[in-house]
Amino acid sequence: MDFLLAFALTGLIATGGWIAWAAVRGWSRIRDRRHELRLARARSAAQIRRAELREIELANETYQDFVRRHPER
């Protein structure tokens, strides 16, 4: 039993650096992915807002053109 415990402890110490490296790398990938998703959502929201503003501008231009062409109204 002592041999198995020593063997497991030695194996853990020998691979501990790789385990820690993998854990840190996995955590940073998850963090980066969350950041990328946040940026994508922000870009999407900005794009939608720009499209809405462009739609409002076009409606205003259409209205101004109508008023210019029909001043009696």
N, C-alpha and C positions, 0 to 999 in steps of 0.2 A: 504494500500500500504506500509506503514511504517512497518507493521507487517511482510509482505512478504519479504521485504528487510532485516529486522532484522533476520528473520528465515533463509534466504539464506546465510547471512553473518555468522551466528552461525554455520550452517551446513558446510560451507566452512572452517571455523576455526577448527571445530571438526575433519574434514576429511582431512585437509591440510597436516598433517604429513604423512598419508597413501598415499595421492596423490603424494607427493614429493618422498616418499620411492619407490613407483611404477615407477615413472619417472626415478629415478636414477638407479633402478634395470634394467629397460628396456634399458636404455642407455648403461649400463655396459655389458649387454648381447649382444647388437648390436656390441659394440666395441670388445668384446671377439670373436664374430663370425667372424668379419672382420679379426682379427688377426689369427684365426685358418685357414681361407681361404688363407691368405697370406703364412702361413707356409706350407699348403698343396700344393700350387702352387710351392713354392721353393723346396719342397721335390720331387715333380713330375719332375721339371726341372732338378734337380740333378740326379734323377734316369735315365732320358732319356740321360743325358750327360754321365753317367757311362756306359750305354748300348752302346752308340756310341763309347766311348773309347775302350770298350771291343771288339767291332766289328773291330776297327782299329788294335788293338793288334792281334786279330786272323788272320786278313789279312796279317799282317807283319810276323807272325809266319809261315803262309802258304808260303809266298814268300821266307823267309829265308830257310825253309825246301826244297823248290824247288831248290834254288840256291845250297844248300849243296848236293842234290842228282844229280844235273846236272851241274857240274862245267865247262863243255865245252861251255856253253852258255854265 
